[in-house]
Amino acid sequence: MTNTAAKLQPAPATLAFFPLASRRQLVRKAARELNSLHGEEANTYWRTTCKKLGAELLDLGCPAEAMREEIIEFQEAVQMELMWLHREAARV
């Protein structure tokens, strides 16, 4: 292949995923919903939400390891949001 032909070859496609933890509305919605639930209902909601988000990332072509990291970071963001919700409630 000549140098010119190599330049004409399409570059390998890369796909960047918008981080779940940065999707503020998604994080806030999950925290509010989780805050309103208790016991097994809260556990079911949380597992279902995380599984759904993970499946969506995999369907978009996200590698499994990157998907797991995204879910962990999302979980951390929701936990931080829950802490803020409780802090604000304590101030009132």
Phi, psi and omega per residue, in radians:
M1 nan 2.281 3.136
T2 -1.320 2.881 3.133
N3 -1.044 -0.675 3.131
T4 -1.148 -0.734 3.132
A5 -1.113 -0.664 3.123
A6 -1.122 -0.628 3.128
K7 -1.189 -0.473 -3.109
L8 -1.455 -0.229 3.129
Q9 -1.204 2.396 3.115
P10 -1.118 2.488 3.097
A11 -1.247 2.570 3.092
P12 -1.019 2.368 -3.120
A13 -1.320 2.409 3.010
T14 -2.149 2.544 -3.100
L15 -2.131 2.172 3.103
A16 -1.807 2.365 -3.133
F17 -1.791 2.341 3.072
F18 -1.203 2.165 -3.046
P19 -1.000 2.322 3.119
L20 -1.031 -0.703 -3.092
A21 -1.141 -0.336 3.119
S22 -1.611 -0.082 3.114
R23 -1.472 1.463 -2.986
R24 -0.929 -0.781 -3.117
Q25 -1.111 -0.705 3.123
L26 -1.132 -0.767 3.129
V27 -1.118 -0.812 -3.126
R28 -1.121 -0.738 3.133
K29 -1.080 -0.790 -3.133
A30 -1.112 -0.720 -3.136
A31 -1.144 -0.774 3.135
R32 -1.097 -0.763 -3.136
E33 -1.128 -0.821 -3.133
L34 -1.100 -0.635 3.139
N35 -1.146 -0.476 -3.102
S36 -1.529 -0.137 -3.097
L37 -1.881 2.813 -3.137
H38 -2.468 2.700 3.027
G39 1.043 -2.418 -3.073
E40 -1.094 -0.564 3.113
E41 -1.087 -0.730 3.099
A42 -1.156 -0.756 3.118
N43 -1.063 -0.766 3.141
T44 -1.116 -0.797 3.113
Y45 -1.015 -0.826 -3.064
W46 -1.124 -0.824 3.127
R47 -1.093 -0.766 -3.131
T48 -1.100 -0.763 3.138
T49 -1.081 -0.848 -3.117
C50 -1.147 -0.700 3.105
K51 -1.125 -0.726 -3.141
K52 -1.105 -0.811 3.132
L53 -1.109 -0.715 3.101
G54 -1.089 -0.755 3.122
A55 -1.110 -0.691 3.107
E56 -1.082 -0.756 3.126
L57 -1.118 -0.769 3.119
L58 -1.084 -0.709 3.123
D59 -1.097 -0.507 3.118
L60 -1.440 -0.051 3.107
G61 1.705 0.195 3.102
C62 -1.201 2.292 3.079
P63 -1.073 2.584 -3.054
A64 -0.982 -0.751 -3.119
E65 -1.131 -0.747 3.108
A66 -1.136 -0.655 3.095
M67 -1.068 -0.782 3.132
R68 -1.068 -0.727 3.106
E69 -1.104 -0.714 3.107
E70 -1.067 -0.757 -3.134
I71 -1.140 -0.737 3.119
I72 -1.090 -0.757 3.130
E73 -1.164 -0.634 3.067
F74 -1.107 -0.787 3.125
Q75 -1.033 -0.744 3.114
E76 -1.112 -0.715 3.131
A77 -1.123 -0.697 3.116
V78 -1.160 -0.703 3.098
Q79 -1.076 -0.720 3.096
M80 -1.110 -0.721 3.125
E81 -1.124 -0.696 3.077
L82 -1.076 -0.696 3.103
M83 -1.091 -0.717 3.108
W84 -1.146 -0.701 3.103
L85 -1.045 -0.766 -3.128
H86 -1.231 -0.629 3.102
R87 -1.123 -0.771 3.123
E88 -1.132 -0.705 3.124
A89 -1.128 -0.602 3.137
A90 -1.235 -0.459 3.139
R91 -1.334 -0.399 -3.078
V92 -1.386 nan nan
